[in-house]
Amino acid sequence: MNISQAKTKISEKIGIKEKVGYATGDLACNFIYQTVSSYLLFFYTDVFGISAAAAGFMFLIVRMFDAVMDPLIGTAIDKTNTKYGRFRPYILYGAFPFAGVAILCFTTPAFSDPMKLVYAYVTYILLSITYSVVNIPYAALTSAITQDNKEVVSLTSIRMLFSNTGGLIVSFGVPLLAGIFTNMTGKTSTGWQITMSIMGVLGALLLIFCFLNTQERVEIDHSEDAKINVKDIFIQLKSNRPLVIICMFFILNFGVNSIVNSVGIYYVTYNVARPDLVKWYGLMGTLPALILMPLMPSMYKWMGKKKLLFTALSLKAIGLIALFVIPATMVPLVFTGRLIAALGTITAGAFTWALIPETIDYGQYKTGKRASGVIYALVGFFFKFGMAIGGIVPGLILAKFGYVANHAQTATALHGILITMTAIPVVFVIIELVAIFFYNLDEKEHKRVLNELSARM
């Protein structure tokens, strides 16, 4: 059998400069996509004037579009072979188009209501495409930098530190900047457009920096590239059980994160009745990353995969339940519940990313193809669908409970905001806790898989 086998040394160490350079790519993506994930629904309903139900339905339609496009993009990536490597060219050439489309999403042309919706669909679909073109190869780049599991965890920990730093900046800085520029210009829409322009340009420049400071050292037998196609999606889903579990984690875990983040601005604005605290509430959800991410390799070594994930998700559930039962008027306790949930959210989210490269190894072991782009396209689709749940679920449920933008909310609407941010996410977290026990690729098994791949060379 002709196996597309990686030829790098499994134990090769990666320098801190390259780890930081790689991590800036996720900082960039968070500057852009975290702003979209956290604030685009609010922007559509309270600034652009689209109904919550229409916006929620649009998020669903765009994810269906992704289901078709992402496998095609992933397949194209796996067939790429340039002087810059397989993945890095997409980061270079996709950076500014990605940023430009994000700015258009936060632009409010003076259209009629039907044309506003058309404009929103077009710009959001383009954003989804450009995000896939940049983020699928960026994420897959981990598997091309190293196969050493400890180095992958270290690389991912630094990446998640930068990612969560980006989330922290977005959570605190975007509402702050939007308020400042709104006051300066006298127009809320202009304030949001200028803010997104700043985040977009910074994001694009950081992606270029990432391209310049990374190296694809895991060499691939490119004679196998032509054999990779969209069918490999279904082959991987059939034979790669760890990948299926990871995909489930992504849609559930990041779905919960997106719901909690996107509804948080409604919760603080209307339930807590303190819109001035929105930026601080967002900050509390990301600040623990500065402590947790440097500790991730040690926690992994101490606890192992399953115990670490189970502990993190349990904290997440406890924090969300606390937010459900704590009266919204008790602000210090509300922030405490937010902090507890954030500790679990950040840890679980970061470690889930670190597991993907080993599912690529396992997929190669089972199928004979190292379909990195295909696997990351599949994972990326579930990640984006999870992130979009923050628009789909809140948009539809808030409309059901009678939410009306820029008005005092009824008791029913306030209750709808609360259960959307707490009770519904907890159900998802419980499913994740059960799924952990079906993940069958522990440290010992992964080492055996790598040794078997090496023996096939």
Stockholm file with secondary structure:
# STOCKHOLM 1.0

chainA/1-457         MNISQAKTKISEKIGIKEKVGYATGDLACNFIYQTVSSYLLFFYTDVFGISAAAAGFMFLIVRMFDAVMDPLIGTAIDKTNTKYGRFRPYILYGAFPFAGVAILCFTTPAFSDPMKLVYAYVTYILLSITYSVVNIPYAALTSAITQDNKEVVSLTSIRMLFSNTGGLIVSFGVPLLAGIFTNMTGKTSTGWQITMSIMGVLGALLLIFCFLNTQERVEIDHSEDAKINVKDIFIQLKSNRPLVIICMFFILNFGVNSIVNSVGIYYVTYNVARPDLVKWYGLMGTLPALILMPLMPSMYKWMGKKKLLFTALSLKAIGLIALFVIPATMVPLVFTGRLIAALGTITAGAFTWALIPETIDYGQYKTGKRASGVIYALVGFFFKFGMAIGGIVPGLILAKFGYVANHAQTATALHGILITMTAIPVVFVIIELVAIFFYNLDEKEHKRVLNELSARM
#=GR chainA/1-457 SS CCCCCCCSCTTCCCCHHHHHHHHHHHHHHIIIIIHHHHHHHHHIIIIICCCHHHHHHHHHHHHHHHHHHHHHHHHHHHTCCBTTBSSHHHHHHHHHHHHHHHHHHTCCCCCCHHHHHHHHHHHHHHHHHHHHHHHHHHHHHHHHHCCCHHHHHHHHHHHHHHHHHHHHHHHHHHHHHHHHHHHHHSCHHHHHHHHHHHHHHHHHHHHHHHHHTCCCCSCCCGGGGGGCCTHHHHHHHHHCHHHHHHHHHHHHHHHHHHHHHHHHHHIIIIISCCGGGHHHHHHHHHTTHHHHHHHHHHHHHHHCHHHHHHHHHHHHHHHHHHHHHSCTTCHHHHHHHHHHHHHHHHHHHHHHHHHHHHHHHHHHHHHSCCCHHHHHHHHHHHHHHHHHHHHHHHHHHHHHTTCCTTSCCCHHHHHHHHHHHTHHHHHHHHHHHHHGGGCCCCHHHHHHHHHHHHHHC
#=GC SS_cons         CCCCCCCSCTTCCCCHHHHHHHHHHHHHHIIIIIHHHHHHHHHIIIIICCCHHHHHHHHHHHHHHHHHHHHHHHHHHHTCCBTTBSSHHHHHHHHHHHHHHHHHHTCCCCCCHHHHHHHHHHHHHHHHHHHHHHHHHHHHHHHHHCCCHHHHHHHHHHHHHHHHHHHHHHHHHHHHHHHHHHHHHSCHHHHHHHHHHHHHHHHHHHHHHHHHTCCCCSCCCGGGGGGCCTHHHHHHHHHCHHHHHHHHHHHHHHHHHHHHHHHHHHIIIIISCCGGGHHHHHHHHHTTHHHHHHHHHHHHHHHCHHHHHHHHHHHHHHHHHHHHHSCTTCHHHHHHHHHHHHHHHHHHHHHHHHHHHHHHHHHHHHHSCCCHHHHHHHHHHHHHHHHHHHHHHHHHHHHHTTCCTTSCCCHHHHHHHHHHHTHHHHHHHHHHHHHGGGCCCCHHHHHHHHHHHHHHC
//
